[in-house]
Amino acid sequence: MSVIVPAYNVAAFVSQTLDSILDQTYQNIEVLVVDDGSQDHTPAIVQSYMQKDSRIQLFQQSNQELPQPEI
């Protein structure tokens, strides 16, 4: 099973998120964190988890800003 975690400037929460996923009783998972150009320490935190658990992968891209509706 794959768990996809979208992330953008979530350094304050990403550890709690990853801990929660990894604490599940079902262990046959992969965790795919997709970072959308975070400007905080989100990627570094995810990378520290990757060093401890090979089920975690980080994918980084430049920020894909949501289009703003025309008013």
HTML snippet that shows the backbone in 3Dmol.js (N, CA, C, O; Angstrom):
<script src="https://3Dmol.org/build/3Dmol-min.js"></script>
<div id="view" style="width:600px;height:400px;position:relative"></div>
<script>
const pdb = `
ATOM      1  N   MET A   1       0.844  -1.162   0.000  1.00  0.00           N
ATOM      2  CA  MET A   1       0.000   0.000   0.000  1.00  0.00           C
ATOM      3  C   MET A   1       0.896   1.233   0.000  1.00  0.00           C
ATOM      4  O   MET A   1       1.936   1.261   0.657  1.00  0.00           O
ATOM      5  N   SER A   2       0.484   2.234  -0.733  1.00  0.00           N
ATOM      6  CA  SER A   2       1.210   3.501  -0.781  1.00  0.00           C
ATOM      7  C   SER A   2       0.420   4.570  -0.042  1.00  0.00           C
ATOM      8  O   SER A   2      -0.800   4.674  -0.166  1.00  0.00           O
ATOM      9  N   VAL A   3       1.156   5.360   0.729  1.00  0.00           N
ATOM     10  CA  VAL A   3       0.569   6.516   1.401  1.00  0.00           C
ATOM     11  C   VAL A   3       1.227   7.740   0.784  1.00  0.00           C
ATOM     12  O   VAL A   3       2.448   7.888   0.833  1.00  0.00           O
ATOM     13  N   ILE A   4       0.416   8.612   0.204  1.00  0.00           N
ATOM     14  CA  ILE A   4       0.936   9.821  -0.438  1.00  0.00           C
ATOM     15  C   ILE A   4       0.676  11.004   0.480  1.00  0.00           C
ATOM     16  O   ILE A   4      -0.457  11.256   0.889  1.00  0.00           O
ATOM     17  N   VAL A   5       1.749  11.726   0.796  1.00  0.00           N
ATOM     18  CA  VAL A   5       1.667  12.868   1.700  1.00  0.00           C
ATOM     19  C   VAL A   5       2.044  14.124   0.927  1.00  0.00           C
ATOM     20  O   VAL A   5       3.227  14.353   0.674  1.00  0.00           O
ATOM     21  N   PRO A   6       1.063  14.947   0.543  1.00  0.00           N
ATOM     22  CA  PRO A   6       1.402  16.225  -0.079  1.00  0.00           C
ATOM     23  C   PRO A   6       1.950  17.162   0.995  1.00  0.00           C
ATOM     24  O   PRO A   6       1.448  17.177   2.119  1.00  0.00           O
ATOM     25  N   ALA A   7       2.961  17.933   0.661  1.00  0.00           N
ATOM     26  CA  ALA A   7       3.598  18.781   1.672  1.00  0.00           C
ATOM     27  C   ALA A   7       4.003  20.124   1.083  1.00  0.00           C
ATOM     28  O   ALA A   7       4.600  20.197   0.009  1.00  0.00           O
ATOM     29  N   TYR A   8       3.669  21.173   1.802  1.00  0.00           N
ATOM     30  CA  TYR A   8       4.130  22.518   1.450  1.00  0.00           C
ATOM     31  C   TYR A   8       4.246  23.320   2.744  1.00  0.00           C
ATOM     32  O   TYR A   8       3.239  23.665   3.362  1.00  0.00           O
ATOM     33  N   ASN A   9       5.467  23.609   3.143  1.00  0.00           N
ATOM     34  CA  ASN A   9       5.736  24.374   4.363  1.00  0.00           C
ATOM     35  C   ASN A   9       5.026  23.784   5.585  1.00  0.00           C
ATOM     36  O   ASN A   9       4.304  24.483   6.296  1.00  0.00           O
ATOM     37  N   VAL A  10       5.241  22.506   5.811  1.00  0.00           N
ATOM     38  CA  VAL A  10       4.588  21.822   6.942  1.00  0.00           C
ATOM     39  C   VAL A  10       5.605  21.296   7.953  1.00  0.00           C
ATOM     40  O   VAL A  10       5.377  20.258   8.575  1.00  0.00           O
ATOM     41  N   ALA A  11       6.710  21.991   8.119  1.00  0.00           N
ATOM     42  CA  ALA A  11       7.751  21.548   9.045  1.00  0.00           C
ATOM     43  C   ALA A  11       7.201  21.327  10.456  1.00  0.00           C
ATOM     44  O   ALA A  11       7.669  20.443  11.173  1.00  0.00           O
ATOM     45  N   ALA A  12       6.227  22.113  10.848  1.00  0.00           N
ATOM     46  CA  ALA A  12       5.659  21.995  12.195  1.00  0.00           C
ATOM     47  C   ALA A  12       4.833  20.720  12.368  1.00  0.00           C
ATOM     48  O   ALA A  12       4.565  20.309  13.497  1.00  0.00           O
ATOM     49  N   PHE A  13       4.430  20.098  11.273  1.00  0.00           N
ATOM     50  CA  PHE A  13       3.512  18.959  11.350  1.00  0.00           C
ATOM     51  C   PHE A  13       4.020  17.680  10.699  1.00  0.00           C
ATOM     52  O   PHE A  13       3.473  16.611  10.972  1.00  0.00           O
ATOM     53  N   VAL A  14       5.031  17.744   9.860  1.00  0.00           N
ATOM     54  CA  VAL A  14       5.412  16.574   9.065  1.00  0.00           C
ATOM     55  C   VAL A  14       5.946  15.429   9.931  1.00  0.00           C
ATOM     56  O   VAL A  14       5.718  14.265   9.602  1.00  0.00           O
ATOM     57  N   SER A  15       6.634  15.718  11.003  1.00  0.00           N
ATOM     58  CA  SER A  15       7.115  14.653  11.890  1.00  0.00           C
ATOM     59  C   SER A  15       5.949  13.891  12.505  1.00  0.00           C
ATOM     60  O   SER A  15       5.948  12.661  12.541  1.00  0.00           O
ATOM     61  N   GLN A  16       4.974  14.622  12.980  1.00  0.00           N
ATOM     62  CA  GLN A  16       3.792  13.992  13.574  1.00  0.00           C
ATOM     63  C   GLN A  16       3.069  13.137  12.527  1.00  0.00           C
ATOM     64  O   GLN A  16       2.597  12.043  12.836  1.00  0.00           O
ATOM     65  N   THR A  17       2.984  13.626  11.316  1.00  0.00           N
ATOM     66  CA  THR A  17       2.335  12.883  10.231  1.00  0.00           C
ATOM     67  C   THR A  17       3.078  11.584   9.933  1.00  0.00           C
ATOM     68  O   THR A  17       2.466  10.518   9.858  1.00  0.00           O
ATOM     69  N   LEU A  18       4.384  11.674   9.765  1.00  0.00           N
ATOM     70  CA  LEU A  18       5.166  10.485   9.450  1.00  0.00           C
ATOM     71  C   LEU A  18       5.161   9.487  10.604  1.00  0.00           C
ATOM     72  O   LEU A  18       5.068   8.280  10.381  1.00  0.00           O
ATOM     73  N   ASP A  19       5.260   9.988  11.838  1.00  0.00           N
ATOM     74  CA  ASP A  19       5.198   9.096  12.998  1.00  0.00           C
ATOM     75  C   ASP A  19       3.875   8.348  13.030  1.00  0.00           C
ATOM     76  O   ASP A  19       3.845   7.150  13.310  1.00  0.00           O
ATOM     77  N   SER A  20       2.799   9.035  12.751  1.00  0.00           N
ATOM     78  CA  SER A  20       1.482   8.411  12.758  1.00  0.00           C
ATOM     79  C   SER A  20       1.382   7.309  11.706  1.00  0.00           C
ATOM     80  O   SER A  20       0.853   6.230  11.977  1.00  0.00           O
ATOM     81  N   ILE A  21       1.885   7.582  10.524  1.00  0.00           N
ATOM     82  CA  ILE A  21       1.854   6.584   9.450  1.00  0.00           C
ATOM     83  C   ILE A  21       2.704   5.374   9.825  1.00  0.00           C
ATOM     84  O   ILE A  21       2.272   4.233   9.666  1.00  0.00           O
ATOM     85  N   LEU A  22       3.905   5.626  10.319  1.00  0.00           N
ATOM     86  CA  LEU A  22       4.828   4.539  10.622  1.00  0.00           C
ATOM     87  C   LEU A  22       4.410   3.732  11.847  1.00  0.00           C
ATOM     88  O   LEU A  22       4.856   2.597  12.015  1.00  0.00           O
ATOM     89  N   ASP A  23       3.572   4.293  12.693  1.00  0.00           N
ATOM     90  CA  ASP A  23       3.103   3.595  13.892  1.00  0.00           C
ATOM     91  C   ASP A  23       1.919   2.670  13.623  1.00  0.00           C
ATOM     92  O   ASP A  23       1.454   1.988  14.536  1.00  0.00           O
ATOM     93  N   GLN A  24       1.433   2.637  12.401  1.00  0.00           N
ATOM     94  CA  GLN A  24       0.298   1.765  12.087  1.00  0.00           C
ATOM     95  C   GLN A  24       0.718   0.300  12.203  1.00  0.00           C
ATOM     96  O   GLN A  24       1.888  -0.035  12.021  1.00  0.00           O
ATOM     97  N   THR A  25      -0.237  -0.556  12.503  1.00  0.00           N
ATOM     98  CA  THR A  25       0.081  -1.984  12.649  1.00  0.00           C
ATOM     99  C   THR A  25       0.415  -2.620  11.307  1.00  0.00           C
ATOM    100  O   THR A  25       1.220  -3.550  11.255  1.00  0.00           O
ATOM    101  N   TYR A  26      -0.178  -2.144  10.231  1.00  0.00           N
ATOM    102  CA  TYR A  26       0.128  -2.664   8.899  1.00  0.00           C
ATOM    103  C   TYR A  26       1.473  -2.073   8.471  1.00  0.00           C
ATOM    104  O   TYR A  26       1.602  -0.853   8.364  1.00  0.00           O
ATOM    105  N   GLN A  27       2.454  -2.904   8.232  1.00  0.00           N
ATOM    106  CA  GLN A  27       3.816  -2.439   7.967  1.00  0.00           C
ATOM    107  C   GLN A  27       4.243  -2.496   6.502  1.00  0.00           C
ATOM    108  O   GLN A  27       5.284  -1.943   6.148  1.00  0.00           O
ATOM    109  N   ASN A  28       3.464  -3.150   5.644  1.00  0.00           N
ATOM    110  CA  ASN A  28       3.844  -3.294   4.242  1.00  0.00           C
ATOM    111  C   ASN A  28       3.398  -2.067   3.450  1.00  0.00           C
ATOM    112  O   ASN A  28       2.490  -2.145   2.623  1.00  0.00           O
ATOM    113  N   ILE A  29       4.044  -0.941   3.715  1.00  0.00           N
ATOM    114  CA  ILE A  29       3.661   0.325   3.079  1.00  0.00           C
ATOM    115  C   ILE A  29       4.893   1.021   2.513  1.00  0.00           C
ATOM    116  O   ILE A  29       6.032   0.731   2.880  1.00  0.00           O
ATOM    117  N   GLU A  30       4.618   1.937   1.618  1.00  0.00           N
ATOM    118  CA  GLU A  30       5.620   2.903   1.188  1.00  0.00           C
ATOM    119  C   GLU A  30       4.995   4.272   1.411  1.00  0.00           C
ATOM    120  O   GLU A  30       3.800   4.468   1.188  1.00  0.00           O
ATOM    121  N   VAL A  31       5.819   5.213   1.854  1.00  0.00           N
ATOM    122  CA  VAL A  31       5.351   6.563   2.135  1.00  0.00           C
ATOM    123  C   VAL A  31       6.001   7.494   1.121  1.00  0.00           C
ATOM    124  O   VAL A  31       7.223   7.640   1.090  1.00  0.00           O
ATOM    125  N   LEU A  32       5.176   8.118   0.295  1.00  0.00           N
ATOM    126  CA  LEU A  32       5.650   9.021  -0.750  1.00  0.00           C
ATOM    127  C   LEU A  32       5.307  10.455  -0.349  1.00  0.00           C
ATOM    128  O   LEU A  32       4.143  10.853  -0.377  1.00  0.00           O
ATOM    129  N   VAL A  33       6.307  11.208   0.016  1.00  0.00           N
ATOM    130  CA  VAL A  33       6.100  12.611   0.383  1.00  0.00           C
ATOM    131  C   VAL A  33       6.389  13.448  -0.854  1.00  0.00           C
ATOM    132  O   VAL A  33       7.486  13.390  -1.411  1.00  0.00           O
ATOM    133  N   VAL A  34       5.404  14.223  -1.279  1.00  0.00           N
ATOM    134  CA  VAL A  34       5.556  15.087  -2.448  1.00  0.00           C
ATOM    135  C   VAL A  34       5.629  16.529  -1.950  1.00  0.00           C
ATOM    136  O   VAL A  34       4.628  17.122  -1.548  1.00  0.00           O
ATOM    137  N   ASP A  35       6.839  17.068  -1.990  1.00  0.00           N
ATOM    138  CA  ASP A  35       7.059  18.431  -1.500  1.00  0.00           C
ATOM    139  C   ASP A  35       6.898  19.420  -2.648  1.00  0.00           C
ATOM    140  O   ASP A  35       7.553  19.306  -3.684  1.00  0.00           O
ATOM    141  N   ASP A  36       6.016  20.390  -2.443  1.00  0.00           N
ATOM    142  CA  ASP A  36       5.680  21.366  -3.478  1.00  0.00           C
ATOM    143  C   ASP A  36       6.458  22.670  -3.284  1.00  0.00           C
ATOM    144  O   ASP A  36       5.871  23.748  -3.195  1.00  0.00           O
ATOM    145  N   GLY A  37       7.780  22.553  -3.220  1.00  0.00           N
ATOM    146  CA  GLY A  37       8.623  23.744  -3.142  1.00  0.00           C
ATOM    147  C   GLY A  37       8.613  24.427  -1.794  1.00  0.00           C
ATOM    148  O   GLY A  37       8.622  25.656  -1.725  1.00  0.00           O
ATOM    149  N   SER A  38       8.594  23.662  -0.727  1.00  0.00           N
ATOM    150  CA  SER A  38       8.584  24.250   0.619  1.00  0.00           C
ATOM    151  C   SER A  38       9.761  25.191   0.817  1.00  0.00           C
ATOM    152  O   SER A  38      10.855  24.951   0.306  1.00  0.00           O
ATOM    153  N   GLN A  39       9.528  26.267   1.567  1.00  0.00           N
ATOM    154  CA  GLN A  39      10.555  27.240   1.890  1.00  0.00           C
ATOM    155  C   GLN A  39      11.023  27.094   3.334  1.00  0.00           C
ATOM    156  O   GLN A  39      11.852  27.875   3.800  1.00  0.00           O
ATOM    157  N   ASP A  40      10.491  26.091   4.049  1.00  0.00           N
ATOM    158  CA  ASP A  40      10.893  25.854   5.433  1.00  0.00           C
ATOM    159  C   ASP A  40      11.747  24.585   5.487  1.00  0.00           C
ATOM    160  O   ASP A  40      12.360  24.216   4.485  1.00  0.00           O
ATOM    161  N   HIS A  41      11.797  23.927   6.617  1.00  0.00           N
ATOM    162  CA  HIS A  41      12.655  22.754   6.795  1.00  0.00           C
ATOM    163  C   HIS A  41      11.955  21.434   6.498  1.00  0.00           C
ATOM    164  O   HIS A  41      12.451  20.374   6.879  1.00  0.00           O
ATOM    165  N   THR A  42      10.820  21.482   5.830  1.00  0.00           N
ATOM    166  CA  THR A  42      10.083  20.247   5.520  1.00  0.00           C
ATOM    167  C   THR A  42      10.959  19.205   4.834  1.00  0.00           C
ATOM    168  O   THR A  42      10.995  18.069   5.306  1.00  0.00           O
ATOM    169  N   PRO A  43      11.667  19.521   3.748  1.00  0.00           N
ATOM    170  CA  PRO A  43      12.472  18.487   3.074  1.00  0.00           C
ATOM    171  C   PRO A  43      13.549  17.890   3.991  1.00  0.00           C
ATOM    172  O   PRO A  43      13.788  16.683   3.953  1.00  0.00           O
ATOM    173  N   ALA A  44      14.188  18.709   4.799  1.00  0.00           N
ATOM    174  CA  ALA A  44      15.239  18.216   5.689  1.00  0.00           C
ATOM    175  C   ALA A  44      14.680  17.255   6.729  1.00  0.00           C
ATOM    176  O   ALA A  44      15.317  16.258   7.066  1.00  0.00           O
ATOM    177  N   ILE A  45      13.500  17.555   7.230  1.00  0.00           N
ATOM    178  CA  ILE A  45      12.868  16.675   8.209  1.00  0.00           C
ATOM    179  C   ILE A  45      12.531  15.336   7.564  1.00  0.00           C
ATOM    180  O   ILE A  45      12.792  14.281   8.143  1.00  0.00           O
ATOM    181  N   VAL A  46      11.954  15.377   6.372  1.00  0.00           N
ATOM    182  CA  VAL A  46      11.616  14.133   5.668  1.00  0.00           C
ATOM    183  C   VAL A  46      12.889  13.340   5.378  1.00  0.00           C
ATOM    184  O   VAL A  46      12.897  12.118   5.531  1.00  0.00           O
ATOM    185  N   GLN A  47      13.949  14.003   4.969  1.00  0.00           N
ATOM    186  CA  GLN A  47      15.202  13.313   4.681  1.00  0.00           C
ATOM    187  C   GLN A  47      15.769  12.636   5.924  1.00  0.00           C
ATOM    188  O   GLN A  47      16.366  11.564   5.828  1.00  0.00           O
ATOM    189  N   SER A  48      15.586  13.255   7.092  1.00  0.00           N
ATOM    190  CA  SER A  48      16.061  12.615   8.326  1.00  0.00           C
ATOM    191  C   SER A  48      15.280  11.337   8.602  1.00  0.00           C
ATOM    192  O   SER A  48      15.848  10.369   9.108  1.00  0.00           O
ATOM    193  N   TYR A  49      13.999  11.316   8.280  1.00  0.00           N
ATOM    194  CA  TYR A  49      13.189  10.106   8.422  1.00  0.00           C
ATOM    195  C   TYR A  49      13.618   9.054   7.403  1.00  0.00           C
ATOM    196  O   TYR A  49      13.621   7.860   7.700  1.00  0.00           O
ATOM    197  N   MET A  50      13.978   9.499   6.209  1.00  0.00           N
ATOM    198  CA  MET A  50      14.412   8.572   5.163  1.00  0.00           C
ATOM    199  C   MET A  50      15.671   7.813   5.588  1.00  0.00           C
ATOM    200  O   MET A  50      15.846   6.653   5.217  1.00  0.00           O
ATOM    201  N   GLN A  51      16.535   8.447   6.349  1.00  0.00           N
ATOM    202  CA  GLN A  51      17.761   7.794   6.812  1.00  0.00           C
ATOM    203  C   GLN A  51      17.452   6.675   7.798  1.00  0.00           C
ATOM    204  O   GLN A  51      18.233   5.735   7.941  1.00  0.00           O
ATOM    205  N   LYS A  52      16.304   6.777   8.483  1.00  0.00           N
ATOM    206  CA  LYS A  52      15.927   5.775   9.490  1.00  0.00           C
ATOM    207  C   LYS A  52      14.990   4.710   8.942  1.00  0.00           C
ATOM    208  O   LYS A  52      14.906   3.614   9.496  1.00  0.00           O
ATOM    209  N   ASP A  53      14.278   5.022   7.851  1.00  0.00           N
ATOM    210  CA  ASP A  53      13.261   4.089   7.353  1.00  0.00           C
ATOM    211  C   ASP A  53      13.232   4.122   5.828  1.00  0.00           C
ATOM    212  O   ASP A  53      12.892   5.139   5.224  1.00  0.00           O
ATOM    213  N   SER A  54      13.586   3.018   5.229  1.00  0.00           N
ATOM    214  CA  SER A  54      13.700   2.959   3.762  1.00  0.00           C
ATOM    215  C   SER A  54      12.353   2.964   3.052  1.00  0.00           C
ATOM    216  O   SER A  54      12.313   3.040   1.824  1.00  0.00           O
ATOM    217  N   ARG A  55      11.255   2.886   3.788  1.00  0.00           N
ATOM    218  CA  ARG A  55       9.925   2.916   3.163  1.00  0.00           C
ATOM    219  C   ARG A  55       9.502   4.322   2.765  1.00  0.00           C
ATOM    220  O   ARG A  55       8.492   4.495   2.082  1.00  0.00           O
ATOM    221  N   ILE A  56      10.263   5.326   3.184  1.00  0.00           N
ATOM    222  CA  ILE A  56       9.909   6.718   2.915  1.00  0.00           C
ATOM    223  C   ILE A  56      10.699   7.221   1.713  1.00  0.00           C
ATOM    224  O   ILE A  56      11.906   7.001   1.612  1.00  0.00           O
ATOM    225  N   GLN A  57       9.998   7.901   0.801  1.00  0.00           N
ATOM    226  CA  GLN A  57      10.632   8.526  -0.360  1.00  0.00           C
ATOM    227  C   GLN A  57      10.178   9.982  -0.436  1.00  0.00           C
ATOM    228  O   GLN A  57       9.039  10.306  -0.098  1.00  0.00           O
ATOM    229  N   LEU A  58      11.064  10.839  -0.875  1.00  0.00           N
ATOM    230  CA  LEU A  58      10.752  12.257  -1.015  1.00  0.00           C
ATOM    231  C   LEU A  58      10.854  12.643  -2.485  1.00  0.00           C
ATOM    232  O   LEU A  58      11.855  12.369  -3.146  1.00  0.00           O
ATOM    233  N   PHE A  59       9.808  13.280  -2.977  1.00  0.00           N
ATOM    234  CA  PHE A  59       9.790  13.828  -4.333  1.00  0.00           C
ATOM    235  C   PHE A  59       9.639  15.332  -4.194  1.00  0.00           C
ATOM    236  O   PHE A  59       8.718  15.805  -3.527  1.00  0.00           O
ATOM    237  N   GLN A  60      10.530  16.084  -4.813  1.00  0.00           N
ATOM    238  CA  GLN A  60      10.487  17.544  -4.713  1.00  0.00           C
ATOM    239  C   GLN A  60      10.236  18.160  -6.081  1.00  0.00           C
ATOM    240  O   GLN A  60      10.730  17.683  -7.103  1.00  0.00           O
ATOM    241  N   GLN A  61       9.465  19.219  -6.070  1.00  0.00           N
ATOM    242  CA  GLN A  61       9.191  19.981  -7.284  1.00  0.00           C
ATOM    243  C   GLN A  61       9.106  21.451  -6.903  1.00  0.00           C
ATOM    244  O   GLN A  61       8.942  21.789  -5.731  1.00  0.00           O
ATOM    245  N   SER A  62       9.218  22.316  -7.895  1.00  0.00           N
ATOM    246  CA  SER A  62       9.026  23.736  -7.615  1.00  0.00           C
ATOM    247  C   SER A  62       7.543  23.973  -7.343  1.00  0.00           C
ATOM    248  O   SER A  62       6.690  23.213  -7.802  1.00  0.00           O
ATOM    249  N   ASN A  63       7.254  25.002  -6.614  1.00  0.00           N
ATOM    250  CA  ASN A  63       5.876  25.288  -6.207  1.00  0.00           C
ATOM    251  C   ASN A  63       4.975  25.450  -7.414  1.00  0.00           C
ATOM    252  O   ASN A  63       5.289  26.175  -8.358  1.00  0.00           O
ATOM    253  N   GLN A  64       3.852  24.760  -7.361  1.00  0.00           N
ATOM    254  CA  GLN A  64       2.895  24.751  -8.471  1.00  0.00           C
ATOM    255  C   GLN A  64       1.670  25.616  -8.152  1.00  0.00           C
ATOM    256  O   GLN A  64       0.543  25.221  -8.451  1.00  0.00           O
ATOM    257  N   GLU A  65       1.872  26.748  -7.570  1.00  0.00           N
ATOM    258  CA  GLU A  65       0.801  27.641  -7.137  1.00  0.00           C
ATOM    259  C   GLU A  65      -0.544  27.349  -7.785  1.00  0.00           C
ATOM    260  O   GLU A  65      -0.644  27.105  -8.988  1.00  0.00           O
ATOM    261  N   LEU A  66      -1.564  27.382  -6.955  1.00  0.00           N
ATOM    262  CA  LEU A  66      -2.913  27.209  -7.462  1.00  0.00           C
ATOM    263  C   LEU A  66      -3.305  28.430  -8.297  1.00  0.00           C
ATOM    264  O   LEU A  66      -2.987  29.559  -7.922  1.00  0.00           O
ATOM    265  N   PRO A  67      -3.972  28.225  -9.392  1.00  0.00           N
ATOM    266  CA  PRO A  67      -4.428  29.389 -10.176  1.00  0.00           C
ATOM    267  C   PRO A  67      -5.457  30.186  -9.380  1.00  0.00           C
ATOM    268  O   PRO A  67      -6.319  29.617  -8.711  1.00  0.00           O
ATOM    269  N   GLN A  68      -5.357  31.465  -9.458  1.00  0.00           N
ATOM    270  CA  GLN A  68      -6.292  32.347  -8.756  1.00  0.00           C
ATOM    271  C   GLN A  68      -7.519  32.592  -9.630  1.00  0.00           C
ATOM    272  O   GLN A  68      -7.399  32.887 -10.819  1.00  0.00           O
ATOM    273  N   PRO A  69      -8.696  32.466  -9.027  1.00  0.00           N
ATOM    274  CA  PRO A  69      -9.916  32.697  -9.816  1.00  0.00           C
ATOM    275  C   PRO A  69     -10.021  34.170 -10.221  1.00  0.00           C
ATOM    276  O   PRO A  69      -9.601  35.067  -9.491  1.00  0.00           O
ATOM    277  N   GLU A  70     -10.578  34.382 -11.371  1.00  0.00           N
ATOM    278  CA  GLU A  70     -10.801  35.759 -11.824  1.00  0.00           C
ATOM    279  C   GLU A  70     -12.047  36.292 -11.143  1.00  0.00           C
ATOM    280  O   GLU A  70     -13.056  35.598 -11.024  1.00  0.00           O
ATOM    281  N   ILE A  71     -11.961  37.504 -10.710  1.00  0.00           N
ATOM    282  CA  ILE A  71     -13.097  38.136 -10.023  1.00  0.00           C
ATOM    283  C   ILE A  71     -13.695  39.220 -10.879  1.00  0.00           C
ATOM    284  O   ILE A  71     -14.660  39.867 -10.472  1.00  0.00           O
TER     285      ILE A  71
END
`;
const viewer = $3Dmol.createViewer("view");
viewer.addModel(pdb, "pdb");
viewer.setStyle({}, {cartoon: {color: "spectrum"}});
viewer.zoomTo();
viewer.render();
</script>
